[in-house]
Amino acid sequence: MRLLTLGGTEFVGRAVVEAALARGWEVTVFHRGRHAAPPGVRTLLGDRTAPDGLAALDEDPGEWDVVVDTWSAAPRAVRDSARLLRGRAGRYAYVSSCSVYAWAPPAGYTERAPVVEGASADADHTAYAQDKRGAELAVLDSFGADRSVLARAGLILGPYENVGRLPWWLNRMARGGPVLAPGPHDLPLQYIDVRDLAEWVLDAAGQELSGPYNLISPQGHATMGELLRACAEVTGGTAELRWTEPEVILEAGIEPWTQLPVWVPPDSDLHDALHSADVSRAVAAGLLCRPVAETVADTWRWLEDIGGTAPQRPDRTEKGLDPEVEAKVLAGTGGVEAPGV
């Protein structure tokens, strides 16, 4: 198989490239040159946001079985690349997001749920949800529904993460001491290991699948307790999880999802949207999800290898809780130590 990735040097794109190389695929990576591409690929350089930024791709004579695109900004960049490639690629797989669904999707929402309004394939960078939906429309316009795969990912974790969620928890656990653990400990989570996402996307291309897929682990694949216990254990076991009621956290003004990454309150619109999607369609198409302990351990190993500081995308907010705020909340509540930690 011949693969073209648009991007391919960071997080999701890198995982796709590495998975394809492991399968023996022929891989071309089109990127801006800000980061080194994995060894073993053919590289084309260009900036999709610049005038004539696709020149290297336009002038290249290559043809591909599948294009994988992870773009998250102005949809017109996807529009331009899809138009350029529609006669030179068999299938276009776009890594989209469950954010494309109109707010707030109910628990158990499927791929048939309503999507956001106001999206356009011709738009400049606006808001994340509209940008992702606009990019979907751009792909559909050039490749049609029968040659497009829309992988609507949710929370993505794993090695190379440049968003700051799992790396923050790992570094916080490595500092040890009492840790504010947002409850309840049995709160069900949905996420996908970036490597499982990559394998599914490549499988989908090989099977010539088409259409949208909610691409996250099945509901309850892991819990908040299992995630944080794995983080505490892999970093040396000196952290003491102090489980704290959601009401206490919210009353303290702590922001779910950003200041306490991954976590959102139970029985909320946020939890329904972020951790309650129906993923039966992706599972039926072969989605497999590795255990949370494996994702955590491999991410910690990568983080240690690069010196403990994860890369941070400039277009994403920084994650994590100020130590003084954490200490103040814990001093006021005491928390409950987690069993087995």
N, C-alpha and C positions, 0 to 999 in steps of 0.2 A: 504494500500500500504506500502511496505517496501522500504525505501530509504537508500542508502549509499552515503554519501558525502565525497569526498577526499578533505580535507580542511573543512571549515565550522565554523570557529571561527571568521573570519573577513569579512567585507564588503559583497561581492556577496555570498560567501559560507554561511555566517551567515544569510543573508536574505532568502536563500533557506531553511535552516534548520528551521528558525522561521515560514516560510510559511507552511512547511510540518507539523510541530507540531500543528499549528493552524487547520490543516485539520484532525488531529487525526492520522497521519501516524506514523508508527514505524521507528525511525530514528537512524542510526548508523553513527558516525562521526569518520573518520580516520584522525588524525592530529599529528603534532609534539609536542604538549603540551606547546607551547610558550604562548598560550592564552587559557583562560577557554572556554570550549564549553558551549553553552546554556543549561540550566537545562532541563531535560526531555529526554536526548539522551543517547544512549549507546556509549561509547568511546573506540576506539582502537588507540594506540600510535605507531608512526613510522615516520621515515624520508625517503621520497622517493629517496633522493639523496645519501643515505648512503648504504654501503654494507649490505645486508639482511634487508634493511629498510622496506620491506613489510612483514616481518616475522609475525607480529601480525595479519595482514590481511590474510596471507597464512594459518596460523594455526587456524583461526577462522572458525567455521563450517557454518557461516551464508550464506544465499542466499537472493537476493534482486530483487525487481521488476525493480528498476532503480538505476543507478549510476549517480551522478552529479559531474563533475570534472571542476575546474576552473584554472588549472595549466597554468603558463605563462613562464616557463623557458625551460630547456632541454626537447625536445620531447621524449627522451628515457624514461623519468619517466612515461609519459602517456603510452608509448608502454608497459612497464613492468606491470603497473597496469591493463591495458586492457587485456593483455594476461592472467594474473592471474584470472581475473574475467569473462572471456567470457563464461565459463560454469556455472557460479553462479549468473548471473544477466540477466534480460530480455532485458534491454535497457541501452545504455550508452549515456548520454547527456553531451556534452562538450561545455562549455562556451568559444567560440572562439572570433574572432574579425573581423570587417570589414577591418582591416589592412592586411588580407590575400590576398586582391585583388591587382593585379599588378598596380603599380603607373603609371599614375594617372587615377583612374577610372572616367569616365565621369558622370556628373550629371544625376541622374535617373538610375544608374547602378543597376542591379538585381543580383540574386545569380548565374546567368550564366556568369558573368563577369570573365575574365581571372584572375587566381590567381598567386601569386609570384612563381618564379622559384627557384630552389636550396634547396627546403625543403625536409627533410628526417625524417622519424619516428625514425631513429636510431641516430639522431644528438645529440651532446651536445648543451649547451646554445650558441646561436649565435646572431641573431637579432630578435627583437620582431615578425615581420611579418613571418619570416621563422619558428620561434619557434611555433607560433600558427598554421601555416599550417602543420608543421611536426606533431604536436599533432593531428590534424584532421586526417592525414593519418594513424597515429597509431591506432586511434579509428576505422577507416574504415577497417583496416587490420584485427582486431580481432573480431569486431562485425558486419562487413558488412554494406552496405548502408541501409539495411532494418531494422536494429536494432540500428542505430545511429542517434542522433539529434545533429546538429552542429549549435549552437545559436551564430551567428556572431553579437555580440553586437557592438555598437558604443560607444559614450560618455555615461558613467554611472554616475549618481548622486544619492544622497539620504543619509539617515542616515547611520552611520558607515563608511563613505567615508575615505579611507586612501591613497588617491592620491593627495589631496590638492586643488582641483579646487573650488567647491562650498564653502567649509569651508573658503578658502582665501577671496572670495568675501564677505561672511557674516561678517567675522572679519573686513574687510576693511570698510564696511558700518557701522559697530558698532562704529568705531573710529570717524565717522562723518566728517563734513567739505566737501569741494569740492572734488569730486571723478572723476578721469579721466574715462569716460564711452566711450568705443570704438564704434564708429558708423558704419553704420547708426542704429538708434534705432529700425527700423523695419526689421533688418537683421534676416531672418528665421534660426531657430536652430533645430537640431535633437539631442535628447538624450533619455535615458530611465531611469526612476526611478528604482533603484535596486530592489524594492519590486515588481514592475510590471514585471521586468525581471524574478524574482523568480517564480511568479505566472504563467507566461507563460510557463516556463520550466517544471514546475510540471504538468500543463495542457497537454502539449505536450506528456509527458510520459504517462499520463493517457489515452490519445487518441491514443497512439502508433504511433505518427507521426515519420517521418524519413526525413533525408536530411538536407541541409543547409537552414537557414533562416536569413535574415537581421533583427536584433532585435533592433530597435530604434523606437522612435515615428515617426508618419507620418511627412512629410516635412511641416514645418510651424506650428507644434504643439505649439511652443512658439517662441517668438522673443527675441533678445538681450534686448530690452527695457522692455519687460514683466519680464524677469528673473531679471534684475538689479533693477527694481522698486519693485519687490516682496522682494528682499534682503534688500533694503532700508527701506521698510515699516515694515518688521518683526523685524528689529533690532532697531527700535525706531524712525525712520524718521528724524534723524538729518543729514544724508548724503545728499549732493547736487550733483546730477548727472550732469556732464559737458560733453555733447556729443562732441566728437572730431572726425574729419574726418580721415578715414583710412590712407590717404596719410601722414598726420601729424604724426601719430603714427609710421608708417614704417620709415619715414625720421628721426625720433628720435632714431632709432635703437632698438625699443621695439619689442620683439619677440612675435608674435601671439601664442596663445594656451598655452604657458608656463608662460610668464610674465603677460599676460592678459588672464587668463584661460577661456576656452570655446570659446573665440572669435578668428575668423580668418577672413581675409579680404574678402569682397564680390567679386564675379566674379573672383575667384582664384581657382587653383587646390586644395588647402586645403579646401576651402568651398565645392567644388564639392564632395570631398572625405569624409569629416566629417559631412556635414549637408545636403546632397542631395541624399541619397540612396532611392531606391524604396523598400518599406517595405510592399507592398500589399500582399505578400505571408504570412507574419506573421500576418497581420491584418485579412486575411481570415481564419487563423487558430486560431483566438480568441484574438489577442493582444489588450489589453486595456491600455490606458495611462492616469494617473491621472493629474489634472491641475498642472501647474508649481508652483502656489502659495502654493499648498499642499506640494509638494516636498521641497520647500524652508523653509516653516514654520516648518515642521517636522525635517529637518536637523538642523535648528537653535535650536530647542528645545533639540535635542540630544547633540548638541555642548555645549549648556549652562549646561546641566546635567553633562558633563564630564569636566567642568571647562574652556571651550573655546579653548582648544588646541586639534586639531584632531590628531589621530595617523598618522604616515607617513611611508609608505612602504619604506624600504631601497633601493629597486631596482627601485624606481621611482624618477625622478628629482623633486626638490622643486619648487613650483609654486609661482607666485606673483611678483609684481612690487615694486622696491625700492621706498620708500616715497620721496626721494630727486629727483629721475628721474620724478616721477609723478608731483611733485610741479613745476619742471622746465618746463615741457611740458605745464602744465596748465598756468603758468605765461606767456608763449610765445604765447598762443592761446586764452586764456580766456574761450574757450569752450562755449557751449550753454546749458543753464539749461533745464533739461527735463521737459516737461509739466506734471503737476500732481504730482510732487515730491517736 
